[in-house]
Amino acid sequence: MCGRYALFRWTPAFAALPGFPADQQAQWNISPADWVLIMRAAENADGIELVRARWGLTP
């Protein structure tokens, strides 16, 4: 499985979320095991949050 992708633009709504880094750079070659910014349901409250997570599957 290749599993590579690029993250080079985001919506203004995504960029306005708390925790979005002001210096977020485009990532053109994201491969499994790279750390990426993701949006998920907040664990301790209603709404959503931005966190860093590893991309890919661990066997």
mmCIF file of the N, C-alpha and C atoms, coordinates in Angstrom:
data_MODEL
# 
_entry.id   MODEL 
# 
loop_
_atom_site.group_PDB 
_atom_site.id 
_atom_site.type_symbol 
_atom_site.label_atom_id 
_atom_site.label_alt_id 
_atom_site.label_comp_id 
_atom_site.label_asym_id 
_atom_site.label_entity_id 
_atom_site.label_seq_id 
_atom_site.pdbx_PDB_ins_code 
_atom_site.Cartn_x 
_atom_site.Cartn_y 
_atom_site.Cartn_z 
_atom_site.occupancy 
_atom_site.B_iso_or_equiv 
_atom_site.pdbx_formal_charge 
_atom_site.auth_seq_id 
_atom_site.auth_comp_id 
_atom_site.auth_asym_id 
_atom_site.auth_atom_id 
_atom_site.pdbx_PDB_model_num 
ATOM 1   N N  . MET A 1 1  ? 0.845   -1.180 0.000  1.00 0.00 ? 1  MET A N  1 
ATOM 2   C CA . MET A 1 1  ? 0.000   0.000  0.000  1.00 0.00 ? 1  MET A CA 1 
ATOM 3   C C  . MET A 1 1  ? 0.884   1.234  0.000  1.00 0.00 ? 1  MET A C  1 
ATOM 4   N N  . CYS A 1 2  ? 0.685   2.101  -0.937 1.00 0.00 ? 2  CYS A N  1 
ATOM 5   C CA . CYS A 1 2  ? 1.456   3.337  -0.989 1.00 0.00 ? 2  CYS A CA 1 
ATOM 6   C C  . CYS A 1 2  ? 0.962   4.295  0.089  1.00 0.00 ? 2  CYS A C  1 
ATOM 7   N N  . GLY A 1 3  ? -0.287  4.696  0.027  1.00 0.00 ? 3  GLY A N  1 
ATOM 8   C CA . GLY A 1 3  ? -0.881  5.522  1.062  1.00 0.00 ? 3  GLY A CA 1 
ATOM 9   C C  . GLY A 1 3  ? -0.386  6.948  1.136  1.00 0.00 ? 3  GLY A C  1 
ATOM 10  N N  . ARG A 1 4  ? 0.250   7.438  0.098  1.00 0.00 ? 4  ARG A N  1 
ATOM 11  C CA . ARG A 1 4  ? 0.758   8.809  0.116  1.00 0.00 ? 4  ARG A CA 1 
ATOM 12  C C  . ARG A 1 4  ? -0.309  9.783  -0.373 1.00 0.00 ? 4  ARG A C  1 
ATOM 13  N N  . TYR A 1 5  ? -0.247  10.997 0.173  1.00 0.00 ? 5  TYR A N  1 
ATOM 14  C CA . TYR A 1 5  ? -1.145  12.046 -0.301 1.00 0.00 ? 5  TYR A CA 1 
ATOM 15  C C  . TYR A 1 5  ? -0.503  13.400 -0.048 1.00 0.00 ? 5  TYR A C  1 
ATOM 16  N N  . ALA A 1 6  ? -1.153  14.454 -0.517 1.00 0.00 ? 6  ALA A N  1 
ATOM 17  C CA . ALA A 1 6  ? -0.661  15.817 -0.339 1.00 0.00 ? 6  ALA A CA 1 
ATOM 18  C C  . ALA A 1 6  ? -1.711  16.641 0.391  1.00 0.00 ? 6  ALA A C  1 
ATOM 19  N N  . LEU A 1 7  ? -1.243  17.573 1.197  1.00 0.00 ? 7  LEU A N  1 
ATOM 20  C CA . LEU A 1 7  ? -2.115  18.525 1.877  1.00 0.00 ? 7  LEU A CA 1 
ATOM 21  C C  . LEU A 1 7  ? -1.535  19.907 1.604  1.00 0.00 ? 7  LEU A C  1 
ATOM 22  N N  . PHE A 1 8  ? -2.082  20.573 0.598  1.00 0.00 ? 8  PHE A N  1 
ATOM 23  C CA . PHE A 1 8  ? -1.482  21.828 0.177  1.00 0.00 ? 8  PHE A CA 1 
ATOM 24  C C  . PHE A 1 8  ? -2.435  23.010 0.220  1.00 0.00 ? 8  PHE A C  1 
ATOM 25  N N  . ARG A 1 9  ? -3.692  22.778 0.567  1.00 0.00 ? 9  ARG A N  1 
ATOM 26  C CA . ARG A 1 9  ? -4.618  23.893 0.770  1.00 0.00 ? 9  ARG A CA 1 
ATOM 27  C C  . ARG A 1 9  ? -5.713  23.443 1.724  1.00 0.00 ? 9  ARG A C  1 
ATOM 28  N N  . TRP A 1 10 ? -6.312  24.378 2.393  1.00 0.00 ? 10 TRP A N  1 
ATOM 29  C CA . TRP A 1 10 ? -7.360  24.092 3.365  1.00 0.00 ? 10 TRP A CA 1 
ATOM 30  C C  . TRP A 1 10 ? -8.377  25.211 3.317  1.00 0.00 ? 10 TRP A C  1 
ATOM 31  N N  . THR A 1 11 ? -9.569  24.901 3.765  1.00 0.00 ? 11 THR A N  1 
ATOM 32  C CA . THR A 1 11 ? -10.647 25.887 3.734  1.00 0.00 ? 11 THR A CA 1 
ATOM 33  C C  . THR A 1 11 ? -10.431 26.927 4.827  1.00 0.00 ? 11 THR A C  1 
ATOM 34  N N  . PRO A 1 12 ? -10.981 28.127 4.639  1.00 0.00 ? 12 PRO A N  1 
ATOM 35  C CA . PRO A 1 12 ? -10.886 29.143 5.691  1.00 0.00 ? 12 PRO A CA 1 
ATOM 36  C C  . PRO A 1 12 ? -11.500 28.668 7.016  1.00 0.00 ? 12 PRO A C  1 
ATOM 37  N N  . ALA A 1 13 ? -12.559 27.861 6.944  1.00 0.00 ? 13 ALA A N  1 
ATOM 38  C CA . ALA A 1 13 ? -13.185 27.353 8.171  1.00 0.00 ? 13 ALA A CA 1 
ATOM 39  C C  . ALA A 1 13 ? -12.222 26.441 8.930  1.00 0.00 ? 13 ALA A C  1 
ATOM 40  N N  . PHE A 1 14 ? -11.464 25.616 8.214  1.00 0.00 ? 14 PHE A N  1 
ATOM 41  C CA . PHE A 1 14 ? -10.477 24.734 8.846  1.00 0.00 ? 14 PHE A CA 1 
ATOM 42  C C  . PHE A 1 14 ? -9.359  25.561 9.465  1.00 0.00 ? 14 PHE A C  1 
ATOM 43  N N  . ALA A 1 15 ? -8.891  26.570 8.744  1.00 0.00 ? 15 ALA A N  1 
ATOM 44  C CA . ALA A 1 15 ? -7.802  27.415 9.230  1.00 0.00 ? 15 ALA A CA 1 
ATOM 45  C C  . ALA A 1 15 ? -8.223  28.270 10.420 1.00 0.00 ? 15 ALA A C  1 
ATOM 46  N N  . ALA A 1 16 ? -9.518  28.525 10.590 1.00 0.00 ? 16 ALA A N  1 
ATOM 47  C CA . ALA A 1 16 ? -10.008 29.351 11.696 1.00 0.00 ? 16 ALA A CA 1 
ATOM 48  C C  . ALA A 1 16 ? -10.188 28.566 12.991 1.00 0.00 ? 16 ALA A C  1 
ATOM 49  N N  . LEU A 1 17 ? -10.048 27.248 12.955 1.00 0.00 ? 17 LEU A N  1 
ATOM 50  C CA . LEU A 1 17 ? -10.238 26.441 14.161 1.00 0.00 ? 17 LEU A CA 1 
ATOM 51  C C  . LEU A 1 17 ? -9.130  26.707 15.176 1.00 0.00 ? 17 LEU A C  1 
ATOM 52  N N  . PRO A 1 18 ? -9.480  26.705 16.475 1.00 0.00 ? 18 PRO A N  1 
ATOM 53  C CA . PRO A 1 18 ? -8.439  26.862 17.499 1.00 0.00 ? 18 PRO A CA 1 
ATOM 54  C C  . PRO A 1 18 ? -7.406  25.743 17.379 1.00 0.00 ? 18 PRO A C  1 
ATOM 55  N N  . GLY A 1 19 ? -6.155  26.111 17.475 1.00 0.00 ? 19 GLY A N  1 
ATOM 56  C CA . GLY A 1 19 ? -5.083  25.127 17.374 1.00 0.00 ? 19 GLY A CA 1 
ATOM 57  C C  . GLY A 1 19 ? -4.466  25.030 15.993 1.00 0.00 ? 19 GLY A C  1 
ATOM 58  N N  . PHE A 1 20 ? -5.065  25.698 14.985 1.00 0.00 ? 20 PHE A N  1 
ATOM 59  C CA . PHE A 1 20 ? -4.476  25.652 13.643 1.00 0.00 ? 20 PHE A CA 1 
ATOM 60  C C  . PHE A 1 20 ? -3.205  26.491 13.652 1.00 0.00 ? 20 PHE A C  1 
ATOM 61  N N  . PRO A 1 21 ? -2.066  25.907 13.288 1.00 0.00 ? 21 PRO A N  1 
ATOM 62  C CA . PRO A 1 21 ? -0.801  26.649 13.328 1.00 0.00 ? 21 PRO A CA 1 
ATOM 63  C C  . PRO A 1 21 ? -0.779  27.782 12.304 1.00 0.00 ? 21 PRO A C  1 
ATOM 64  N N  . ALA A 1 22 ? -0.381  28.958 12.750 1.00 0.00 ? 22 ALA A N  1 
ATOM 65  C CA . ALA A 1 22 ? -0.306  30.111 11.852 1.00 0.00 ? 22 ALA A CA 1 
ATOM 66  C C  . ALA A 1 22 ? 0.733   29.892 10.759 1.00 0.00 ? 22 ALA A C  1 
ATOM 67  N N  . ASP A 1 23 ? 1.736   29.072 11.036 1.00 0.00 ? 23 ASP A N  1 
ATOM 68  C CA . ASP A 1 23 ? 2.811   28.831 10.067 1.00 0.00 ? 23 ASP A CA 1 
ATOM 69  C C  . ASP A 1 23 ? 2.653   27.498 9.334  1.00 0.00 ? 23 ASP A C  1 
ATOM 70  N N  . GLN A 1 24 ? 1.442   26.978 9.258  1.00 0.00 ? 24 GLN A N  1 
ATOM 71  C CA . GLN A 1 24 ? 1.199   25.692 8.584  1.00 0.00 ? 24 GLN A CA 1 
ATOM 72  C C  . GLN A 1 24 ? 1.675   25.760 7.134  1.00 0.00 ? 24 GLN A C  1 
ATOM 73  N N  . GLN A 1 25 ? 2.536   24.850 6.767  1.00 0.00 ? 25 GLN A N  1 
ATOM 74  C CA . GLN A 1 25 ? 3.090   24.790 5.417  1.00 0.00 ? 25 GLN A CA 1 
ATOM 75  C C  . GLN A 1 25 ? 2.426   23.672 4.621  1.00 0.00 ? 25 GLN A C  1 
ATOM 76  N N  . ALA A 1 26 ? 2.423   23.824 3.314  1.00 0.00 ? 26 ALA A N  1 
ATOM 77  C CA . ALA A 1 26 ? 1.919   22.761 2.440  1.00 0.00 ? 26 ALA A CA 1 
ATOM 78  C C  . ALA A 1 26 ? 2.807   21.528 2.597  1.00 0.00 ? 26 ALA A C  1 
ATOM 79  N N  . GLN A 1 27 ? 2.190   20.358 2.567  1.00 0.00 ? 27 GLN A N  1 
ATOM 80  C CA . GLN A 1 27 ? 2.919   19.090 2.625  1.00 0.00 ? 27 GLN A CA 1 
ATOM 81  C C  . GLN A 1 27 ? 2.601   18.340 1.335  1.00 0.00 ? 27 GLN A C  1 
ATOM 82  N N  . TRP A 1 28 ? 3.610   18.135 0.495  1.00 0.00 ? 28 TRP A N  1 
ATOM 83  C CA . TRP A 1 28 ? 3.400   17.573 -0.834 1.00 0.00 ? 28 TRP A CA 1 
ATOM 84  C C  . TRP A 1 28 ? 3.622   16.073 -0.910 1.00 0.00 ? 28 TRP A C  1 
ATOM 85  N N  . ASN A 1 29 ? 4.207   15.466 0.102  1.00 0.00 ? 29 ASN A N  1 
ATOM 86  C CA . ASN A 1 29 ? 4.520   14.041 0.026  1.00 0.00 ? 29 ASN A CA 1 
ATOM 87  C C  . ASN A 1 29 ? 4.338   13.398 1.399  1.00 0.00 ? 29 ASN A C  1 
ATOM 88  N N  . ILE A 1 30 ? 3.106   13.295 1.846  1.00 0.00 ? 30 ILE A N  1 
ATOM 89  C CA . ILE A 1 30 ? 2.815   12.700 3.143  1.00 0.00 ? 30 ILE A CA 1 
ATOM 90  C C  . ILE A 1 30 ? 2.767   11.187 2.963  1.00 0.00 ? 30 ILE A C  1 
ATOM 91  N N  . SER A 1 31 ? 3.601   10.503 3.711  1.00 0.00 ? 31 SER A N  1 
ATOM 92  C CA . SER A 1 31 ? 3.669   9.044  3.591  1.00 0.00 ? 31 SER A CA 1 
ATOM 93  C C  . SER A 1 31 ? 3.288   8.398  4.923  1.00 0.00 ? 31 SER A C  1 
ATOM 94  N N  . PRO A 1 32 ? 2.999   7.093  4.920  1.00 0.00 ? 32 PRO A N  1 
ATOM 95  C CA . PRO A 1 32 ? 2.679   6.411  6.168  1.00 0.00 ? 32 PRO A CA 1 
ATOM 96  C C  . PRO A 1 32 ? 3.766   6.651  7.217  1.00 0.00 ? 32 PRO A C  1 
ATOM 97  N N  . ALA A 1 33 ? 3.341   6.863  8.443  1.00 0.00 ? 33 ALA A N  1 
ATOM 98  C CA . ALA A 1 33 ? 4.173   7.138  9.612  1.00 0.00 ? 33 ALA A CA 1 
ATOM 99  C C  . ALA A 1 33 ? 4.518   8.616  9.767  1.00 0.00 ? 33 ALA A C  1 
ATOM 100 N N  . ASP A 1 34 ? 4.130   9.488  8.828  1.00 0.00 ? 34 ASP A N  1 
ATOM 101 C CA . ASP A 1 34 ? 4.333   10.928 8.992  1.00 0.00 ? 34 ASP A CA 1 
ATOM 102 C C  . ASP A 1 34 ? 3.287   11.491 9.948  1.00 0.00 ? 34 ASP A C  1 
ATOM 103 N N  . TRP A 1 35 ? 3.649   12.550 10.648 1.00 0.00 ? 35 TRP A N  1 
ATOM 104 C CA . TRP A 1 35 ? 2.710   13.250 11.520 1.00 0.00 ? 35 TRP A CA 1 
ATOM 105 C C  . TRP A 1 35 ? 1.959   14.283 10.702 1.00 0.00 ? 35 TRP A C  1 
ATOM 106 N N  . VAL A 1 36 ? 0.633   14.296 10.837 1.00 0.00 ? 36 VAL A N  1 
ATOM 107 C CA . VAL A 1 36 ? -0.211  15.230 10.083 1.00 0.00 ? 36 VAL A CA 1 
ATOM 108 C C  . VAL A 1 36 ? -1.234  15.868 11.014 1.00 0.00 ? 36 VAL A C  1 
ATOM 109 N N  . LEU A 1 37 ? -1.756  16.997 10.600 1.00 0.00 ? 37 LEU A N  1 
ATOM 110 C CA . LEU A 1 37 ? -2.796  17.699 11.338 1.00 0.00 ? 37 LEU A CA 1 
ATOM 111 C C  . LEU A 1 37 ? -4.145  17.127 10.930 1.00 0.00 ? 37 LEU A C  1 
ATOM 112 N N  . ILE A 1 38 ? -4.939  16.697 11.921 1.00 0.00 ? 38 ILE A N  1 
ATOM 113 C CA . ILE A 1 38 ? -6.263  16.146 11.628 1.00 0.00 ? 38 ILE A CA 1 
ATOM 114 C C  . ILE A 1 38 ? -7.324  16.864 12.454 1.00 0.00 ? 38 ILE A C  1 
ATOM 115 N N  . MET A 1 39 ? -8.545  16.783 11.989 1.00 0.00 ? 39 MET A N  1 
ATOM 116 C CA . MET A 1 39 ? -9.691  17.327 12.697 1.00 0.00 ? 39 MET A CA 1 
ATOM 117 C C  . MET A 1 39 ? -10.506 16.138 13.193 1.00 0.00 ? 39 MET A C  1 
ATOM 118 N N  . ARG A 1 40 ? -10.895 16.169 14.484 1.00 0.00 ? 40 ARG A N  1 
ATOM 119 C CA . ARG A 1 40 ? -11.671 15.064 15.046 1.00 0.00 ? 40 ARG A CA 1 
ATOM 120 C C  . ARG A 1 40 ? -12.670 15.606 16.064 1.00 0.00 ? 40 ARG A C  1 
ATOM 121 N N  . ALA A 1 41 ? -13.601 14.756 16.450 1.00 0.00 ? 41 ALA A N  1 
ATOM 122 C CA . ALA A 1 41 ? -14.546 15.126 17.499 1.00 0.00 ? 41 ALA A CA 1 
ATOM 123 C C  . ALA A 1 41 ? -13.766 15.327 18.798 1.00 0.00 ? 41 ALA A C  1 
ATOM 124 N N  . ALA A 1 42 ? -14.083 16.381 19.513 1.00 0.00 ? 42 ALA A N  1 
ATOM 125 C CA . ALA A 1 42 ? -13.398 16.674 20.772 1.00 0.00 ? 42 ALA A CA 1 
ATOM 126 C C  . ALA A 1 42 ? -13.676 15.572 21.789 1.00 0.00 ? 42 ALA A C  1 
ATOM 127 N N  . GLU A 1 43 ? -12.653 15.186 22.529 1.00 0.00 ? 43 GLU A N  1 
ATOM 128 C CA . GLU A 1 43 ? -12.796 14.105 23.506 1.00 0.00 ? 43 GLU A CA 1 
ATOM 129 C C  . GLU A 1 43 ? -13.554 14.526 24.757 1.00 0.00 ? 43 GLU A C  1 
ATOM 130 N N  . ASN A 1 44 ? -13.352 15.754 25.210 1.00 0.00 ? 44 ASN A N  1 
ATOM 131 C CA . ASN A 1 44 ? -13.927 16.162 26.487 1.00 0.00 ? 44 ASN A CA 1 
ATOM 132 C C  . ASN A 1 44 ? -15.022 17.224 26.369 1.00 0.00 ? 44 ASN A C  1 
ATOM 133 N N  . ALA A 1 45 ? -15.437 17.544 25.169 1.00 0.00 ? 45 ALA A N  1 
ATOM 134 C CA . ALA A 1 45 ? -16.470 18.571 24.998 1.00 0.00 ? 45 ALA A CA 1 
ATOM 135 C C  . ALA A 1 45 ? -17.156 18.373 23.655 1.00 0.00 ? 45 ALA A C  1 
ATOM 136 N N  . ASP A 1 46 ? -18.236 19.086 23.482 1.00 0.00 ? 46 ASP A N  1 
ATOM 137 C CA . ASP A 1 46 ? -18.890 19.066 22.176 1.00 0.00 ? 46 ASP A CA 1 
ATOM 138 C C  . ASP A 1 46 ? -18.046 19.852 21.186 1.00 0.00 ? 46 ASP A C  1 
ATOM 139 N N  . GLY A 1 47 ? -18.148 19.514 19.941 1.00 0.00 ? 47 GLY A N  1 
ATOM 140 C CA . GLY A 1 47 ? -17.420 20.238 18.914 1.00 0.00 ? 47 GLY A CA 1 
ATOM 141 C C  . GLY A 1 47 ? -16.281 19.425 18.332 1.00 0.00 ? 47 GLY A C  1 
ATOM 142 N N  . ILE A 1 48 ? -15.337 20.144 17.742 1.00 0.00 ? 48 ILE A N  1 
ATOM 143 C CA . ILE A 1 48 ? -14.212 19.502 17.079 1.00 0.00 ? 48 ILE A CA 1 
ATOM 144 C C  . ILE A 1 48 ? -12.909 20.095 17.583 1.00 0.00 ? 48 ILE A C  1 
ATOM 145 N N  . GLU A 1 49 ? -11.815 19.370 17.350 1.00 0.00 ? 49 GLU A N  1 
ATOM 146 C CA . GLU A 1 49 ? -10.495 19.839 17.743 1.00 0.00 ? 49 GLU A CA 1 
ATOM 147 C C  . GLU A 1 49 ? -9.480  19.439 16.681 1.00 0.00 ? 49 GLU A C  1 
ATOM 148 N N  . LEU A 1 50 ? -8.374  20.164 16.657 1.00 0.00 ? 50 LEU A N  1 
ATOM 149 C CA . LEU A 1 50 ? -7.264  19.842 15.765 1.00 0.00 ? 50 LEU A CA 1 
ATOM 150 C C  . LEU A 1 50 ? -6.156  19.201 16.586 1.00 0.00 ? 50 LEU A C  1 
ATOM 151 N N  . VAL A 1 51 ? -5.640  18.096 16.096 1.00 0.00 ? 51 VAL A N  1 
ATOM 152 C CA . VAL A 1 51 ? -4.538  17.400 16.761 1.00 0.00 ? 51 VAL A CA 1 
ATOM 153 C C  . VAL A 1 51 ? -3.589  16.847 15.702 1.00 0.00 ? 51 VAL A C  1 
ATOM 154 N N  . ARG A 1 52 ? -2.395  16.512 16.125 1.00 0.00 ? 52 ARG A N  1 
ATOM 155 C CA . ARG A 1 52 ? -1.446  15.837 15.234 1.00 0.00 ? 52 ARG A CA 1 
ATOM 156 C C  . ARG A 1 52 ? -1.569  14.340 15.470 1.00 0.00 ? 52 ARG A C  1 
ATOM 157 N N  . ALA A 1 53 ? -1.517  13.583 14.387 1.00 0.00 ? 53 ALA A N  1 
ATOM 158 C CA . ALA A 1 53 ? -1.618  12.128 14.469 1.00 0.00 ? 53 ALA A CA 1 
ATOM 159 C C  . ALA A 1 53 ? -0.726  11.512 13.402 1.00 0.00 ? 53 ALA A C  1 
ATOM 160 N N  . ARG A 1 54 ? -0.355  10.261 13.611 1.00 0.00 ? 54 ARG A N  1 
ATOM 161 C CA . ARG A 1 54 ? 0.448   9.544  12.614 1.00 0.00 ? 54 ARG A CA 1 
ATOM 162 C C  . ARG A 1 54 ? -0.463  9.017  11.525 1.00 0.00 ? 54 ARG A C  1 
ATOM 163 N N  . TRP A 1 55 ? -0.056  9.186  10.284 1.00 0.00 ? 55 TRP A N  1 
ATOM 164 C CA . TRP A 1 55 ? -0.809  8.717  9.137  1.00 0.00 ? 55 TRP A CA 1 
ATOM 165 C C  . TRP A 1 55 ? -0.417  7.282  8.847  1.00 0.00 ? 55 TRP A C  1 
ATOM 166 N N  . GLY A 1 56 ? -1.412  6.422  8.586  1.00 0.00 ? 56 GLY A N  1 
ATOM 167 C CA . GLY A 1 56 ? -1.141  5.057  8.169  1.00 0.00 ? 56 GLY A CA 1 
ATOM 168 C C  . GLY A 1 56 ? -1.721  4.023  9.113  1.00 0.00 ? 56 GLY A C  1 
ATOM 169 N N  . LEU A 1 57 ? -1.503  2.774  8.764  1.00 0.00 ? 57 LEU A N  1 
ATOM 170 C CA . LEU A 1 57 ? -1.990  1.644  9.548  1.00 0.00 ? 57 LEU A CA 1 
ATOM 171 C C  . LEU A 1 57 ? -0.817  0.944  10.217 1.00 0.00 ? 57 LEU A C  1 
ATOM 172 N N  . THR A 1 58 ? -1.020  0.521  11.450 1.00 0.00 ? 58 THR A N  1 
ATOM 173 C CA . THR A 1 58 ? -0.011  -0.251 12.157 1.00 0.00 ? 58 THR A CA 1 
ATOM 174 C C  . THR A 1 58 ? -0.477  -1.698 12.204 1.00 0.00 ? 58 THR A C  1 
ATOM 175 N N  . PRO A 1 59 ? 0.299   -2.603 11.620 1.00 0.00 ? 59 PRO A N  1 
ATOM 176 C CA . PRO A 1 59 ? -0.136  -4.006 11.605 1.00 0.00 ? 59 PRO A CA 1 
ATOM 177 C C  . PRO A 1 59 ? -0.111  -4.629 12.987 1.00 0.00 ? 59 PRO A C  1 
# 
